[in-house]
Amino acid sequence: MGIFVVMRTRGAAWHDAAALEEQAAWDAHATFMNGLQREGFVVLGGPLEGTPDVLLVVRAETPDEIVQRLHADPWTSMGLLQVTRIAPWTIRLGTLP
């Protein structure tokens, strides 16, 4: 099991005038992401302030597993968020829970 950093960026369906919690299907997205965190797949995550990006730290076997798991997020199929980068991460300082 490896540690990966995942960047997701707002897609074409994102409404810039609306807050995060006011986007379409917020409750379904939040429930989905909270489930991934409870399972230990997502270790840390959240929006990068002042950017259209979201950073996730995940535990997975492969980048394909990450794409597959995030494909089930309602915000992916609705075009609100898309994966733009997945990179293995070697932690040199500190530890993850």
ChimeraX attribute file (.defattr): number of C-alpha atoms within 10 A of each C-alpha:
attribute: neighborCount
match mode: 1-to-1
recipient: residues
	/A:1	8
	/A:2	12
	/A:3	20
	/A:4	22
	/A:5	19
	/A:6	22
	/A:7	20
	/A:8	21
	/A:9	18
	/A:10	20
	/A:11	16
	/A:12	12
	/A:13	13
	/A:14	19
	/A:15	14
	/A:16	11
	/A:17	8
	/A:18	10
	/A:19	9
	/A:20	12
	/A:21	11
	/A:22	11
	/A:23	17
	/A:24	17
	/A:25	13
	/A:26	14
	/A:27	13
	/A:28	13
	/A:29	18
	/A:30	15
	/A:31	13
	/A:32	16
	/A:33	18
	/A:34	13
	/A:35	13
	/A:36	17
	/A:37	15
	/A:38	10
	/A:39	10
	/A:40	14
	/A:41	18
	/A:42	22
	/A:43	17
	/A:44	15
	/A:45	16
	/A:46	11
	/A:47	15
	/A:48	11
	/A:49	8
	/A:50	6
	/A:51	9
	/A:52	14
	/A:53	18
	/A:54	19
	/A:55	16
	/A:56	19
	/A:57	21
	/A:58	24
	/A:59	19
	/A:60	18
	/A:61	12
	/A:62	14
	/A:63	17
	/A:64	11
	/A:65	12
	/A:66	19
	/A:67	14
	/A:68	10
	/A:69	13
	/A:70	20
	/A:71	14
	/A:72	12
	/A:73	19
	/A:74	21
	/A:75	24
	/A:76	17
	/A:77	12
	/A:78	15
	/A:79	13
	/A:80	20
	/A:81	23
	/A:82	21
	/A:83	18
	/A:84	12
	/A:85	12
	/A:86	19
	/A:87	12
	/A:88	16
	/A:89	13
	/A:90	10
	/A:91	9
	/A:92	6
	/A:93	6
	/A:94	5
	/A:95	6
	/A:96	9
	/A:97	5
